[in-house]
């Protein structure tokens, strides 16, 4: 309760600070725009807040405060608009985040030089000195430069974007932020991996295409495979309606393997990567319900001593219907993992 109360107090303080900053910025822009009609000609106060009028003799403190309010407010408005646009985009969020970072840093740099110039500092010489210093520091900060360049390539080549699911060094997660130097990836458990951009040399982008959800289930050797395949054929469309996250499928891939205690059947479906595991769980559930409704048993490991039995013959038309269904599914699932090796 104490932690929750302190959090609420911090939220209230943050809201008050933001409201105060908004009020100050609004008042400044009103005075800046309407000041020529409000203040008398030659007013030092208006000359101080209106830094656009370089000929006027304004107060240095007011000029410095004016630069601070103006540049930070404009920077905030531009970043806010970019983030609103990013919400409407499927791709490009990483580029927007990178632009927002650049705008924030550039605004601060311009602010520092503008204020120093108002206080009489030779900013041209300062800039030249900073350039030389940057060159010296850059020779010893090559990893940082590599991270920045790698981040730019990631964004502009659209290797991945914010919201994509990627695998980096066996860590699978959702990209939460692409910064100038690092990339943050969050896994399903909420753990965040921070990777230097230059260290991302190989990755798998799971979101660029639809993912393949796979479900495998065993049936008894004693049951008729052709009868089971006819039941599956008659209920595939119903299975799709019951799993709305499926984009393509589900498809019956046929017999995956002949196990020790049962025949393994494989089902696949295409869906977005973010729903892949849920679709697999839903497919398992639908198949189990379907088998229960049609008296199709899923075997479990057991030792059974019995006399050899003769299987029930399947009607000729049922066998033909099952074979046509298998051929049809084989044709429809070409390129959907049908040719991959079985485990």
C-alpha positions, 0 to 999 in steps of 0.5 A: 500500500505504501509503494502504491501511495508513493507511486500515486504521489509521484504521478501527481507531482509529474502531472503538476510539473507538466502542467506548469511547464505547459502554462509557462510555454503557453504564456511565453508564446502569447507574449512573443506573438502579441508583445508588439501590441502589448508592450511599448516600443523599445521595451527591454522586456519584450526585446529580451523574450523576442530573440528574433529581433537581434537589433534590439538591446534585450536582457541577457537573462531573459534572452537565455530563458527565452531560448530555453523555453522556445527550443525545448517547446518546439523540440517537444512538439515535433517529437510529440507529432512524430510519435502520433504519426508513428502510431498509425504506421505499421513500419517505421517506428524505429526511424521515428524513435531515432529521429526523436532522439536526434531532435532532442540532442540537436535542440539541446546543442543549439540551446547551449550555443545560443545561450553562450553566444548571448553571454559573449562567448565566441561560439565559432572558436568554441565549435572549432575546438569541440571539433578537434576534441571530438576527433581526439575522443573519436579515436578512442571511442570507436566502439561507440561510433560503431554502435551509432553507425550500426543503429543507422543501418538497422533503421534505414535498411529496415532490418527490423522495427519496433514491435517486431519479434526477433531472435538474437543469440538464442534470445527471442523477444519483441523489439521495444526500442531501437536507440542510437547506441543500443537495442532493447528486446523484451521476452515473453517473461518480461525480461529485457535484453539490451544489445549494442547495435554493433553486436547484432551481427546475425538475427532472425526476424520472425515478423517479416512473414507469417509464421507456421504453427505446428500441431502433432497428435498421435492416434492408435494403430488399431484405428482406421487411418482413412476413417480418421482422415475423413473426419479431419476433412469434414471438420477443418473448416470448423477448426479454422472458424474456432481459431480466428488468429489463423490466417491460412489453414489449418492444413492436414500434412499427413503422417509425420511418423510411426511412433512406438505406441501410435501414428503421429499426424501433423497439422499446420497453419499460418498466423502472425508470429506473435500469436504462433504459440497460442494458435498451436495450443488452440489447434491442440485443443480443437483436435482433442475435442474433435477426436473425443466427439468421433471416438478417436483415441490418443494413445499413451505409453502402455504395455498391452498383452493381447491376441493379434486382432484384425482391423475393420475393413473400410468401405471402398468409397471411404478409402477413396475419399480419404486418399483424395483428401490426402492428395488435395492437402499435399498439393495445398501445403507445398512450401508450408514446411511439408518438405522439412525433415521430421523429428 
